[in-house]
Every structure is written in C-alpha cells, then in structure tokens.
C-alpha cells in the first residue's frame, strides 16, 4: 500500500490493488470557532466492491455534526467512485486533532489501512497585555427604547413564569384532592371531566371510548385491586367474576366493554347514539356497584 500525508487540501491519499482512497479538506489547520468539512472519495475498479469507511469512532478532538453520502459515480471504464462528506466540530482545548488509522474493507480483495489524518493545532493566542482592573467603575446603559423593550420582555417572561407556577400548583392540588377521594367519587370526577371534553361531538369516537373504558377500569383497580388497565376485556371480566368483587353489578359490563373494543380495535364506526349508550352503560355500572357496596355494608351491620 502506498499512502501520503499532506498539509494542504489533500490530507491523505493511498490505496492497494487498484482501490484508491483520497481524503480532502478545506483546511489543515484547526480553528476552534469553525467546523471542518472533510471529503472521503473511494474509487474501485470495475467488478470490485468496497464501501467508504466509517470514521466517526476514529475521530480524535472532533464531534460529528453531519454526514452526507453522494450517489456513486460510474466512469466509462467501469470504475466507481463513492464520496462521503463529513462536517466535524473541533472540541475546545483538545490535546490533538486527528483521524486515527482505519481499515478499508474490499470485498473479494485485499483490505488496506488508511491514515492517520493529522490536523495542525490552532494558532497560539496573543498574550494579554495591561494590568488588572482592581476596582472597575459601573457603567450603566443609557435609557433607550431597546432597554425598555428588554425590560418589558423580562417582565412578560416573569408574568408567564408566575402563571405557569400557579397553574402547576393548581393542577397538583387538584390531583392530590382526587387522590384522597374514594374510588367511586374519583370515578364520577373523571367521567365528568371526560364529558366536558366533548370528544364525540368532534368525531373522536375512538379516543372517547378509550378514555371511557379507562374510567371504569381504573375504578375497578382502585376498589378491588384488580389490574384492570393492563388486561384484555376477557381477562378483566374473568378476574372480576373469579374474585367475586363487583360481580353482582357486572351483568351489563361485559357487553359495554366488548362493544367499546369494536370501536377501539376493530375499526367499527361509532355514532353519537352509540357514545351516549356507552356512557349510560358506564354510569349504570358505577351506580349499581356503589349501591351493591352500600347494601352489603348495611347487611353486615
């Protein structure tokens, strides 16, 4: 293999058995404030296949910003040139800037090692002259429309931040209040909140059925300890029947859940009447289950 390193536009070139690789860059000296644009051009003879190497793990002192591969160019003699463009960002105060040696794999041929690709470090900075200012005088900016606009923007940002904090506190207090509610009270609150969204009126029937069934499933989980939100309808209903908790009130619940599954998963088109009927089924189950619980409590006393 023959290779060469140049401190010019061509940073490295070489190859083996007719396969050549050339690495070019707009500069060979690093400027920490500017990205480095580098191009790898891999040329293979007719009938030989090789892919441009991936140098991202071989870069030292750089971070990859962008990579762009051009369409392969086929010459009249059948040779193919594959070009990859790299945009690298120099890391500040790196010890060195280089591309470590990397292998170029050739299918059916002999691989060769390319590199290293070296860059000159940044130029030394000019030394700072003058003494240290011990007691600098405060320089207040003159009053201007720009300063007034900046102050207004800061005030507006403060107002928005305060409003956001108030809304967050209000939300957390509401969630805490709901957390302290009984399962049936919380279910009624969630159902009322769902109704206020008006999802059926906007044609969002699938979202409506998902949220409606989750109101019922969360109620069952909170009251009976059944992980209803994570079960299929058959698993949920079988567990409810097997436990015996809430079973007396669950006669119409299975039909409600199965009809909801048709809308959620089977693509059945719902209608306002179907949405109203589903809502009423959910209400009836919650009422019946709550009534059964009260009846059982009275019988024990």
Secondary structure, DSSP 8 states (H G I E B T S, - for coil): -EEEE-SSSEEEEEEETTEEEEEEES-SB--TTSEEEEEEEEEE-TT-EE-----TTTEESEEEEEEEE---EE-TTS-EEEEEEEEEEE-TT-S--EE--EEE-EETS--EEE--EE-B---------S---SS---------HHHHHHHHHHHHHHHHHHHHHHHHHHHHHHHHHHHTS-HHHHHHHHHHHHHHH-TGGGT-HHHHHHHHHHHHHHHHHHHH---GGGS-HHHHHHHHHHH-TTGGG-TTHHHHHHHHHHHHHS-----HHHHHHHHHHHHHHHHHHHHHHHHHHHHH-
